[in-house]
Amino acid sequence: MAQVKTKVLTAHVPITMAEKIDQMAYQRERSRGWIVKQALSEWLDQEEERNRLTREALADVDSGHVLDHRTVLAWADSLDTDKPMDVPR
């Protein structure tokens, strides 16, 4: 099995955050590094998805696939009524 190359990253974090990381690591019987890698992995996935959705939304705008603000407000206002409107398309 090929060994994955790694790189050490250093970050200054508030003491309270570091203590929470240490506590979670202890509770899960994992290292501090494992906790940080998990958190960074999740954050990177989230940011990549946010970027993908932003590009998708901008492509919709470029193609003219947008909704009028009033239409969206009317739909949102209807959600508190007995007969909410269908989601505008």
Biopython code that builds the backbone (N, CA, C, O; Angstrom):
import numpy as np
from Bio.PDB.StructureBuilder import StructureBuilder

atoms = [
    (1, "MET", "N", (0.841, -1.182, 0.000)),
    (1, "MET", "CA", (0.000, 0.000, 0.000)),
    (1, "MET", "C", (0.887, 1.247, 0.000)),
    (1, "MET", "O", (1.813, 1.355, 0.804)),
    (2, "ALA", "N", (0.604, 2.175, -0.894)),
    (2, "ALA", "CA", (1.412, 3.392, -0.996)),
    (2, "ALA", "C", (1.152, 4.303, 0.200)),
    (2, "ALA", "O", (0.019, 4.453, 0.655)),
    (3, "GLN", "N", (2.216, 4.898, 0.690)),
    (3, "GLN", "CA", (2.088, 5.796, 1.826)),
    (3, "GLN", "C", (1.713, 7.187, 1.317)),
    (3, "GLN", "O", (2.290, 7.685, 0.351)),
    (4, "VAL", "N", (0.741, 7.799, 1.979)),
    (4, "VAL", "CA", (0.281, 9.130, 1.611)),
    (4, "VAL", "C", (1.267, 10.157, 2.146)),
    (4, "VAL", "O", (1.639, 10.124, 3.319)),
    (5, "LYS", "N", (1.684, 11.065, 1.280)),
    (5, "LYS", "CA", (2.563, 12.140, 1.740)),
    (5, "LYS", "C", (1.740, 13.124, 2.546)),
    (5, "LYS", "O", (0.570, 13.363, 2.247)),
    (6, "THR", "N", (2.350, 13.687, 3.559)),
    (6, "THR", "CA", (1.651, 14.646, 4.411)),
    (6, "THR", "C", (2.470, 15.923, 4.538)),
    (6, "THR", "O", (3.649, 15.972, 4.185)),
    (7, "LYS", "N", (1.812, 16.945, 5.048)),
    (7, "LYS", "CA", (2.455, 18.230, 5.289)),
    (7, "LYS", "C", (1.911, 18.765, 6.609)),
    (7, "LYS", "O", (0.705, 18.715, 6.852)),
    (8, "VAL", "N", (2.773, 19.262, 7.437)),
    (8, "VAL", "CA", (2.364, 19.811, 8.723)),
    (8, "VAL", "C", (1.850, 21.233, 8.512)),
    (8, "VAL", "O", (2.501, 22.062, 7.877)),
    (9, "LEU", "N", (0.667, 21.489, 9.062)),
    (9, "LEU", "CA", (0.088, 22.836, 9.054)),
    (9, "LEU", "C", (0.025, 23.321, 10.496)),
    (9, "LEU", "O", (-0.245, 22.540, 11.409)),
    (10, "THR", "N", (0.267, 24.579, 10.694)),
    (10, "THR", "CA", (0.207, 25.150, 12.032)),
    (10, "THR", "C", (-0.841, 26.244, 12.051)),
    (10, "THR", "O", (-0.915, 27.065, 11.137)),
    (11, "ALA", "N", (-1.649, 26.250, 13.098)),
    (11, "ALA", "CA", (-2.678, 27.282, 13.228)),
    (11, "ALA", "C", (-2.796, 27.671, 14.694)),
    (11, "ALA", "O", (-2.752, 26.819, 15.581)),
    (12, "HIS", "N", (-2.942, 28.933, 14.928)),
    (12, "HIS", "CA", (-3.200, 29.409, 16.277)),
    (12, "HIS", "C", (-4.707, 29.418, 16.476)),
    (12, "HIS", "O", (-5.439, 30.051, 15.715)),
    (13, "VAL", "N", (-5.165, 28.711, 17.503)),
    (13, "VAL", "CA", (-6.592, 28.658, 17.803)),
    (13, "VAL", "C", (-6.804, 29.108, 19.244)),
    (13, "VAL", "O", (-5.904, 28.985, 20.076)),
    (14, "PRO", "N", (-7.985, 29.625, 19.536)),
    (14, "PRO", "CA", (-8.271, 30.023, 20.921)),
    (14, "PRO", "C", (-8.132, 28.825, 21.860)),
    (14, "PRO", "O", (-8.414, 27.690, 21.478)),
    (15, "ILE", "N", (-7.701, 29.087, 23.068)),
    (15, "ILE", "CA", (-7.499, 28.049, 24.077)),
    (15, "ILE", "C", (-8.761, 27.211, 24.250)),
    (15, "ILE", "O", (-8.687, 25.985, 24.340)),
    (16, "THR", "N", (-9.919, 27.867, 24.296)),
    (16, "THR", "CA", (-11.159, 27.113, 24.513)),
    (16, "THR", "C", (-11.405, 26.117, 23.381)),
    (16, "THR", "O", (-11.892, 25.014, 23.627)),
    (17, "MET", "N", (-11.075, 26.491, 22.152)),
    (17, "MET", "CA", (-11.250, 25.585, 21.024)),
    (17, "MET", "C", (-10.278, 24.414, 21.142)),
    (17, "MET", "O", (-10.659, 23.264, 20.923)),
    (18, "ALA", "N", (-9.046, 24.699, 21.481)),
    (18, "ALA", "CA", (-8.047, 23.644, 21.638)),
    (18, "ALA", "C", (-8.455, 22.671, 22.740)),
    (18, "ALA", "O", (-8.272, 21.461, 22.608)),
    (19, "GLU", "N", (-9.007, 23.202, 23.820)),
    (19, "GLU", "CA", (-9.451, 22.342, 24.917)),
    (19, "GLU", "C", (-10.616, 21.452, 24.483)),
    (19, "GLU", "O", (-10.682, 20.285, 24.869)),
    (20, "LYS", "N", (-11.526, 21.996, 23.689)),
    (20, "LYS", "CA", (-12.639, 21.192, 23.181)),
    (20, "LYS", "C", (-12.133, 20.086, 22.251)),
    (20, "LYS", "O", (-12.622, 18.957, 22.294)),
    (21, "ILE", "N", (-11.163, 20.418, 21.421)),
    (21, "ILE", "CA", (-10.579, 19.409, 20.528)),
    (21, "ILE", "C", (-9.933, 18.312, 21.352)),
    (21, "ILE", "O", (-10.122, 17.129, 21.070)),
    (22, "ASP", "N", (-9.175, 18.693, 22.365)),
    (22, "ASP", "CA", (-8.538, 17.703, 23.236)),
    (22, "ASP", "C", (-9.578, 16.821, 23.921)),
    (22, "ASP", "O", (-9.399, 15.608, 24.031)),
    (23, "GLN", "N", (-10.660, 17.438, 24.379)),
    (23, "GLN", "CA", (-11.717, 16.691, 25.056)),
    (23, "GLN", "C", (-12.377, 15.698, 24.089)),
    (23, "GLN", "O", (-12.613, 14.545, 24.447)),
    (24, "MET", "N", (-12.668, 16.142, 22.885)),
    (24, "MET", "CA", (-13.276, 15.246, 21.892)),
    (24, "MET", "C", (-12.321, 14.112, 21.526)),
    (24, "MET", "O", (-12.739, 12.963, 21.381)),
    (25, "ALA", "N", (-11.067, 14.434, 21.382)),
    (25, "ALA", "CA", (-10.068, 13.406, 21.061)),
    (25, "ALA", "C", (-10.023, 12.359, 22.169)),
    (25, "ALA", "O", (-9.988, 11.159, 21.894)),
    (26, "TYR", "N", (-10.022, 12.805, 23.396)),
    (26, "TYR", "CA", (-9.993, 11.879, 24.532)),
    (26, "TYR", "C", (-11.243, 11.001, 24.558)),
    (26, "TYR", "O", (-11.151, 9.786, 24.730)),
    (27, "GLN", "N", (-12.419, 11.627, 24.386)),
    (27, "GLN", "CA", (-13.682, 10.890, 24.425)),
    (27, "GLN", "C", (-13.760, 9.842, 23.321)),
    (27, "GLN", "O", (-14.337, 8.771, 23.514)),
    (28, "ARG", "N", (-13.188, 10.148, 22.179)),
    (28, "ARG", "CA", (-13.274, 9.253, 21.019)),
    (28, "ARG", "C", (-12.061, 8.329, 20.895)),
    (28, "ARG", "O", (-11.965, 7.511, 19.980)),
    (29, "GLU", "N", (-11.149, 8.489, 21.838)),
    (29, "GLU", "CA", (-9.906, 7.709, 21.816)),
    (29, "GLU", "C", (-9.187, 7.876, 20.479)),
    (29, "GLU", "O", (-8.730, 6.908, 19.870)),
    (30, "ARG", "N", (-9.102, 9.118, 20.048)),
    (30, "ARG", "CA", (-8.425, 9.487, 18.807)),
    (30, "ARG", "C", (-7.388, 10.546, 19.128)),
    (30, "ARG", "O", (-7.383, 11.119, 20.218)),
    (31, "SER", "N", (-6.518, 10.798, 18.175)),
    (31, "SER", "CA", (-5.520, 11.851, 18.384)),
    (31, "SER", "C", (-6.123, 13.206, 18.039)),
    (31, "SER", "O", (-7.133, 13.308, 17.343)),
    (32, "ARG", "N", (-5.468, 14.236, 18.549)),
    (32, "ARG", "CA", (-5.859, 15.603, 18.209)),
    (32, "ARG", "C", (-5.764, 15.789, 16.693)),
    (32, "ARG", "O", (-6.638, 16.405, 16.084)),
    (33, "GLY", "N", (-4.706, 15.259, 16.092)),
    (33, "GLY", "CA", (-4.532, 15.379, 14.647)),
    (33, "GLY", "C", (-5.664, 14.748, 13.867)),
    (33, "GLY", "O", (-6.084, 15.280, 12.839)),
    (34, "TRP", "N", (-6.169, 13.604, 14.348)),
    (34, "TRP", "CA", (-7.281, 12.934, 13.673)),
    (34, "TRP", "C", (-8.526, 13.811, 13.695)),
    (34, "TRP", "O", (-9.225, 13.939, 12.690)),
    (35, "ILE", "N", (-8.796, 14.417, 14.854)),
    (35, "ILE", "CA", (-9.962, 15.308, 14.985)),
    (35, "ILE", "C", (-9.831, 16.487, 14.022)),
    (35, "ILE", "O", (-10.788, 16.832, 13.329)),
    (36, "VAL", "N", (-8.663, 17.097, 13.977)),
    (36, "VAL", "CA", (-8.450, 18.260, 13.111)),
    (36, "VAL", "C", (-8.566, 17.854, 11.639)),
    (36, "VAL", "O", (-9.165, 18.582, 10.847)),
    (37, "LYS", "N", (-8.002, 16.699, 11.263)),
    (37, "LYS", "CA", (-8.113, 16.235, 9.872)),
    (37, "LYS", "C", (-9.567, 15.986, 9.486)),
    (37, "LYS", "O", (-9.984, 16.317, 8.376)),
    (38, "GLN", "N", (-10.340, 15.401, 10.405)),
    (38, "GLN", "CA", (-11.767, 15.178, 10.129)),
    (38, "GLN", "C", (-12.481, 16.503, 9.904)),
    (38, "GLN", "O", (-13.265, 16.642, 8.965)),
    (39, "ALA", "N", (-12.209, 17.472, 10.764)),
    (39, "ALA", "CA", (-12.856, 18.779, 10.649)),
    (39, "ALA", "C", (-12.472, 19.472, 9.348)),
    (39, "ALA", "O", (-13.329, 20.039, 8.670)),
    (40, "LEU", "N", (-11.202, 19.430, 8.999)),
    (40, "LEU", "CA", (-10.752, 20.063, 7.757)),
    (40, "LEU", "C", (-11.333, 19.374, 6.539)),
    (40, "LEU", "O", (-11.699, 20.034, 5.567)),
    (41, "SER", "N", (-11.422, 18.061, 6.581)),
    (41, "SER", "CA", (-11.988, 17.314, 5.470)),
    (41, "SER", "C", (-13.446, 17.704, 5.245)),
    (41, "SER", "O", (-13.868, 17.941, 4.113)),
    (42, "GLU", "N", (-14.208, 17.768, 6.336)),
    (42, "GLU", "CA", (-15.620, 18.175, 6.239)),
    (42, "GLU", "C", (-15.747, 19.603, 5.715)),
    (42, "GLU", "O", (-16.602, 19.881, 4.874)),
    (43, "TRP", "N", (-14.907, 20.503, 6.203)),
    (43, "TRP", "CA", (-14.954, 21.895, 5.776)),
    (43, "TRP", "C", (-14.624, 22.009, 4.289)),
    (43, "TRP", "O", (-15.295, 22.733, 3.553)),
    (44, "LEU", "N", (-13.587, 21.291, 3.850)),
    (44, "LEU", "CA", (-13.229, 21.327, 2.431)),
    (44, "LEU", "C", (-14.364, 20.808, 1.558)),
    (44, "LEU", "O", (-14.664, 21.398, 0.520)),
    (45, "ASP", "N", (-14.995, 19.716, 1.965)),
    (45, "ASP", "CA", (-16.144, 19.183, 1.215)),
    (45, "ASP", "C", (-17.268, 20.209, 1.140)),
    (45, "ASP", "O", (-17.874, 20.405, 0.087)),
    (46, "GLN", "N", (-17.538, 20.860, 2.266)),
    (46, "GLN", "CA", (-18.606, 21.870, 2.328)),
    (46, "GLN", "C", (-18.291, 23.051, 1.415)),
    (46, "GLN", "O", (-19.165, 23.529, 0.692)),
    (47, "GLU", "N", (-17.058, 23.518, 1.446)),
    (47, "GLU", "CA", (-16.673, 24.659, 0.613)),
    (47, "GLU", "C", (-16.697, 24.299, -0.877)),
    (47, "GLU", "O", (-17.086, 25.124, -1.703)),
    (48, "GLU", "N", (-16.288, 23.085, -1.224)),
    (48, "GLU", "CA", (-16.350, 22.650, -2.615)),
    (48, "GLU", "C", (-17.801, 22.593, -3.091)),
    (48, "GLU", "O", (-18.104, 22.984, -4.219)),
    (49, "GLU", "N", (-18.695, 22.106, -2.233)),
    (49, "GLU", "CA", (-20.115, 22.058, -2.593)),
    (49, "GLU", "C", (-20.687, 23.465, -2.707)),
    (49, "GLU", "O", (-21.470, 23.741, -3.616)),
    (50, "ARG", "N", (-20.309, 24.351, -1.803)),
    (50, "ARG", "CA", (-20.781, 25.741, -1.872)),
    (50, "ARG", "C", (-20.322, 26.382, -3.182)),
    (50, "ARG", "O", (-21.085, 27.096, -3.833)),
    (51, "ASN", "N", (-19.076, 26.120, -3.559)),
    (51, "ASN", "CA", (-18.550, 26.662, -4.807)),
    (51, "ASN", "C", (-19.307, 26.106, -6.002)),
    (51, "ASN", "O", (-19.636, 26.849, -6.926)),
    (52, "ARG", "N", (-19.589, 24.800, -5.994)),
    (52, "ARG", "CA", (-20.331, 24.178, -7.085)),
    (52, "ARG", "C", (-21.732, 24.784, -7.211)),
    (52, "ARG", "O", (-22.184, 25.098, -8.312)),
    (53, "LEU", "N", (-22.406, 24.942, -6.079)),
    (53, "LEU", "CA", (-23.757, 25.516, -6.095)),
    (53, "LEU", "C", (-23.746, 26.971, -6.555)),
    (53, "LEU", "O", (-24.662, 27.413, -7.249)),
    (54, "THR", "N", (-22.722, 27.706, -6.173)),
    (54, "THR", "CA", (-22.607, 29.105, -6.608)),
    (54, "THR", "C", (-22.432, 29.176, -8.120)),
    (54, "THR", "O", (-23.083, 29.979, -8.790)),
    (55, "ARG", "N", (-21.539, 28.321, -8.661)),
    (55, "ARG", "CA", (-21.344, 28.305, -10.119)),
    (55, "ARG", "C", (-22.630, 27.903, -10.845)),
    (55, "ARG", "O", (-22.954, 28.447, -11.902)),
    (56, "GLU", "N", (-23.352, 26.953, -10.269)),
    (56, "GLU", "CA", (-24.629, 26.521, -10.845)),
    (56, "GLU", "C", (-25.635, 27.665, -10.834)),
    (56, "GLU", "O", (-26.336, 27.886, -11.821)),
    (57, "ALA", "N", (-25.708, 28.385, -9.735)),
    (57, "ALA", "CA", (-26.640, 29.513, -9.631)),
    (57, "ALA", "C", (-26.273, 30.624, -10.610)),
    (57, "ALA", "O", (-27.151, 31.213, -11.242)),
    (58, "LEU", "N", (-24.989, 30.907, -10.735)),
    (58, "LEU", "CA", (-24.562, 31.945, -11.677)),
    (58, "LEU", "C", (-24.863, 31.541, -13.120)),
    (58, "LEU", "O", (-25.194, 32.393, -13.944)),
    (59, "ALA", "N", (-24.752, 30.263, -13.425)),
    (59, "ALA", "CA", (-25.103, 29.782, -14.768)),
    (59, "ALA", "C", (-26.599, 29.963, -15.008)),
    (59, "ALA", "O", (-27.006, 30.316, -16.114)),
    (60, "ASP", "N", (-27.428, 29.724, -13.978)),
    (60, "ASP", "CA", (-28.869, 29.968, -14.110)),
    (60, "ASP", "C", (-29.148, 31.434, -14.395)),
    (60, "ASP", "O", (-29.973, 31.761, -15.248)),
    (61, "VAL", "N", (-28.461, 32.313, -13.682)),
    (61, "VAL", "CA", (-28.642, 33.757, -13.908)),
    (61, "VAL", "C", (-28.225, 34.119, -15.323)),
    (61, "VAL", "O", (-28.936, 34.845, -16.019)),
    (62, "ASP", "N", (-27.076, 33.615, -15.750)),
    (62, "ASP", "CA", (-26.590, 33.910, -17.107)),
    (62, "ASP", "C", (-27.566, 33.428, -18.174)),
    (62, "ASP", "O", (-27.690, 34.053, -19.227)),
    (63, "SER", "N", (-28.262, 32.318, -17.911)),
    (63, "SER", "CA", (-29.200, 31.782, -18.898)),
    (63, "SER", "C", (-30.597, 32.382, -18.762)),
    (63, "SER", "O", (-31.507, 32.031, -19.512)),
    (64, "GLY", "N", (-30.762, 33.301, -17.788)),
    (64, "GLY", "CA", (-32.057, 33.960, -17.611)),
    (64, "GLY", "C", (-33.052, 33.167, -16.793)),
    (64, "GLY", "O", (-34.224, 33.535, -16.721)),
    (65, "HIS", "N", (-32.613, 32.098, -16.181)),
    (65, "HIS", "CA", (-33.494, 31.271, -15.356)),
    (65, "HIS", "C", (-33.523, 31.841, -13.942)),
    (65, "HIS", "O", (-32.853, 31.347, -13.035)),
    (66, "VAL", "N", (-34.325, 32.901, -13.783)),
    (66, "VAL", "CA", (-34.430, 33.602, -12.498)),
    (66, "VAL", "C", (-35.894, 33.843, -12.178)),
    (66, "VAL", "O", (-36.755, 33.737, -13.052)),
    (67, "LEU", "N", (-36.171, 34.164, -10.933)),
    (67, "LEU", "CA", (-37.524, 34.482, -10.496)),
    (67, "LEU", "C", (-37.587, 35.936, -10.065)),
    (67, "LEU", "O", (-36.632, 36.482, -9.511)),
    (68, "ASP", "N", (-38.710, 36.539, -10.326)),
    (68, "ASP", "CA", (-38.957, 37.912, -9.891)),
    (68, "ASP", "C", (-39.029, 37.942, -8.362)),
    (68, "ASP", "O", (-39.605, 37.049, -7.741)),
    (69, "HIS", "N", (-38.451, 38.958, -7.780)),
    (69, "HIS", "CA", (-38.415, 39.091, -6.315)),
    (69, "HIS", "C", (-39.821, 39.068, -5.722)),
    (69, "HIS", "O", (-40.044, 38.438, -4.688)),
    (70, "ARG", "N", (-40.749, 39.733, -6.352)),
    (70, "ARG", "CA", (-42.130, 39.767, -5.839)),
    (70, "ARG", "C", (-42.756, 38.374, -5.820)),
    (70, "ARG", "O", (-43.509, 38.035, -4.907)),
    (71, "THR", "N", (-42.441, 37.584, -6.819)),
    (71, "THR", "CA", (-42.961, 36.211, -6.881)),
    (71, "THR", "C", (-42.454, 35.408, -5.693)),
    (71, "THR", "O", (-43.214, 34.674, -5.062)),
    (72, "VAL", "N", (-41.169, 35.551, -5.393)),
    (72, "VAL", "CA", (-40.583, 34.824, -4.268)),
    (72, "VAL", "C", (-41.181, 35.309, -2.952)),
    (72, "VAL", "O", (-41.494, 34.498, -2.081)),
    (73, "LEU", "N", (-41.342, 36.619, -2.799)),
    (73, "LEU", "CA", (-41.941, 37.161, -1.568)),
    (73, "LEU", "C", (-43.369, 36.673, -1.385)),
    (73, "LEU", "O", (-43.763, 36.308, -0.277)),
    (74, "ALA", "N", (-44.143, 36.664, -2.457)),
    (74, "ALA", "CA", (-45.526, 36.190, -2.372)),
    (74, "ALA", "C", (-45.561, 34.727, -1.937)),
    (74, "ALA", "O", (-46.380, 34.338, -1.105)),
    (75, "TRP", "N", (-44.676, 33.929, -2.499)),
    (75, "TRP", "CA", (-44.611, 32.515, -2.118)),
    (75, "TRP", "C", (-44.214, 32.383, -0.642)),
    (75, "TRP", "O", (-44.832, 31.624, 0.104)),
    (76, "ALA", "N", (-43.186, 33.122, -0.229)),
    (76, "ALA", "CA", (-42.725, 33.043, 1.161)),
    (76, "ALA", "C", (-43.828, 33.484, 2.121)),
    (76, "ALA", "O", (-44.032, 32.857, 3.161)),
    (77, "ASP", "N", (-44.532, 34.549, 1.783)),
    (77, "ASP", "CA", (-45.624, 35.028, 2.637)),
    (77, "ASP", "C", (-46.751, 34.003, 2.730)),
    (77, "ASP", "O", (-47.428, 33.917, 3.755)),
    (78, "SER", "N", (-46.954, 33.231, 1.673)),
    (78, "SER", "CA", (-48.036, 32.248, 1.668)),
    (78, "SER", "C", (-47.752, 31.057, 2.571)),
    (78, "SER", "O", (-48.670, 30.312, 2.913)),
    (79, "LEU", "N", (-46.511, 30.867, 2.957)),
    (79, "LEU", "CA", (-46.157, 29.696, 3.762)),
    (79, "LEU", "C", (-46.789, 29.731, 5.151)),
    (79, "LEU", "O", (-46.944, 28.686, 5.782)),
    (80, "ASP", "N", (-47.156, 30.922, 5.635)),
    (80, "ASP", "CA", (-47.803, 31.052, 6.943)),
    (80, "ASP", "C", (-49.321, 31.000, 6.848)),
    (80, "ASP", "O", (-50.008, 31.254, 7.838)),
    (81, "THR", "N", (-49.853, 30.677, 5.682)),
    (81, "THR", "CA", (-51.299, 30.649, 5.492)),
    (81, "THR", "C", (-51.805, 29.219, 5.456)),
    (81, "THR", "O", (-51.026, 28.266, 5.461)),
    (82, "ASP", "N", (-53.133, 29.085, 5.419)),
    (82, "ASP", "CA", (-53.740, 27.757, 5.321)),
    (82, "ASP", "C", (-53.544, 27.137, 3.945)),
    (82, "ASP", "O", (-53.621, 25.918, 3.793)),
    (83, "LYS", "N", (-53.288, 27.980, 2.939)),
    (83, "LYS", "CA", (-53.112, 27.485, 1.575)),
    (83, "LYS", "C", (-51.818, 28.028, 0.979)),
    (83, "LYS", "O", (-51.848, 28.974, 0.192)),
    (84, "PRO", "N", (-50.679, 27.434, 1.348)),
    (84, "PRO", "CA", (-49.402, 27.916, 0.791)),
    (84, "PRO", "C", (-49.354, 27.673, -0.719)),
    (84, "PRO", "O", (-49.880, 26.686, -1.233)),
    (85, "MET", "N", (-48.709, 28.603, -1.401)),
    (85, "MET", "CA", (-48.544, 28.490, -2.847)),
    (85, "MET", "C", (-47.532, 27.395, -3.154)),
    (85, "MET", "O", (-46.700, 27.044, -2.318)),
    (86, "ASP", "N", (-47.620, 26.860, -4.379)),
    (86, "ASP", "CA", (-46.598, 25.926, -4.839)),
    (86, "ASP", "C", (-45.284, 26.685, -4.985)),
    (86, "ASP", "O", (-45.274, 27.899, -5.188)),
    (87, "VAL", "N", (-44.193, 25.965, -4.881)),
    (87, "VAL", "CA", (-42.873, 26.574, -5.039)),
    (87, "VAL", "C", (-42.780, 27.153, -6.463)),
    (87, "VAL", "O", (-43.031, 26.446, -7.439)),
    (88, "PRO", "N", (-42.419, 28.443, -6.575)),
    (88, "PRO", "CA", (-42.317, 29.028, -7.913)),
    (88, "PRO", "C", (-41.186, 28.395, -8.719)),
    (88, "PRO", "O", (-40.154, 28.019, -8.162)),
    (89, "ARG", "N", (-41.377, 28.282, -9.991)),
    (89, "ARG", "CA", (-40.358, 27.688, -10.870)),
    (89, "ARG", "C", (-40.006, 28.639, -11.977)),
    (89, "ARG", "O", (-39.167, 28.322, -12.820)),
]
sb = StructureBuilder()
sb.init_structure("model")
sb.init_model(0)
sb.init_chain("A")
sb.init_seg("    ")
for serial, (resi, resn, name, xyz) in enumerate(atoms, 1):
    if name == "N":
        sb.init_residue(resn, " ", resi, " ")
    sb.init_atom(name, np.array(xyz, "f"), 0.0, 1.0, " ", f" {name:<3s}", serial, name[0])
structure = sb.get_structure()
